[in-house]
Amino acid sequence: MTTVLVVNSGSSSLKYQLLDDAEQVLASGLVERIGGEGTITHRGPGGEVSVAAPVPDHAGALALMAATFAEHGPVLAPDVVGHRVVHGGERFSAPVLVDAEVEAAVEELSVLAPLHNPPGLLGIRAARAAFPGVPQVAVFDTAFHATMPPEATTYAIDAELAAERGIRRYGFHGTSHEYVSQAAAAFLGGAGRFVVLHLGNGASACAVSDGRSIATSMGLTPLEGLVMGTRGGDLDPGAVLHLLRTGSTVEEVDTLLNRRSGLTGLTGSGDLRDVLAAAGAGDERAERALGVYAHRVRGYVGAYLAHLGGLDALVFTAGVGENSPEVRARVCAGLGHLGIELDPARNEARGRGVRRISPDDTPVAVLVVPTDEELQIARHALRTVAAAR
Ligand code: AMP
């Protein structure tokens, strides 16, 4: 049996999953509070266990993970390790086997993703040390969007400066958009013109034409596009200049845009469940925030419908997209003239797998597709290693 360990490193957390080549999850878990008194939550054959232990760094997180596997099972002897890396820049348009040169390139790309690439790199380095000789594959969030045409990736600024500094749209959540659009195509019996709405703590829309990304809402960084938990998405760049000219520092603006905007900025909570509850209780700020959120999503749906030349499926995924009938209803309200309609009972019904929430006979299939980035990373890791043999 071949097994794949999938590692998703954040700045203070590390998620992992062990899968076999039949795509069964053998174990999964999360190490939190890296850099101090940490905890690990591990789900293995004996159920879930939670253990507290000091976790000084990412190497310590992998050591704690290995010790937890040794004590609670299953056997941890991966044939390949797959890593989520956020930014692949222009260099990486597909997953790659990690070597010293790839590590250096990921490090160089940290300038474009200062919050995201450094922890990814720490995870890679720790895993290479922990599993010597085991192939490591980097799977990039940006890679699926490498098929976007230049008109979708080019910002209309000084072309030479943009080229010199790498300023263009790259797009993110690619692993999720790819997995979800493939699952939707399998469910519908064929690819076509899809808009995928990844609505989670981070959120992005993607226009997928016959399996290829042709437009997406995140840009140079994951700040652009939809309203998110703590990021506001689209904003006049003039607002940033205005803030800088009227007393804010670069650091303050960075914090504002990454941590104090979006639903958090509008309502005080970045969790859509809180916002829905507050709006239900008559809170006007929360109601306004939901309005802004849905308005933005609908704008992208309309734009992408135009780019795609029509629409076969509108697909909801991630925490909000999979779990909130109310947000789905707000997004789809009044779009019947575009062929987008919900079946209210299907929309409200809970379900686990891929499901259709539009009536059977509408022109656009509206689907809920649970995303599974770990599985997609495992698939890529196995394929990349097989192709290199
Ligand atoms: P993700 O980043 O995909 O894990 O999504 C996390 C977000 O999904 C949370 O911050 C919540 O706002 C949202 N979420 C999870 N469950 C629900 C739900 N039942 N209704 C609305 N939003 C939800």
Residues whose N, C-alpha, C, O or C-beta is under 5 A from the ligand:
A	BS01	AMP	L199 G200 N201 G202 G270 D271 L272 R273 A318 G319 V320 N323 S324
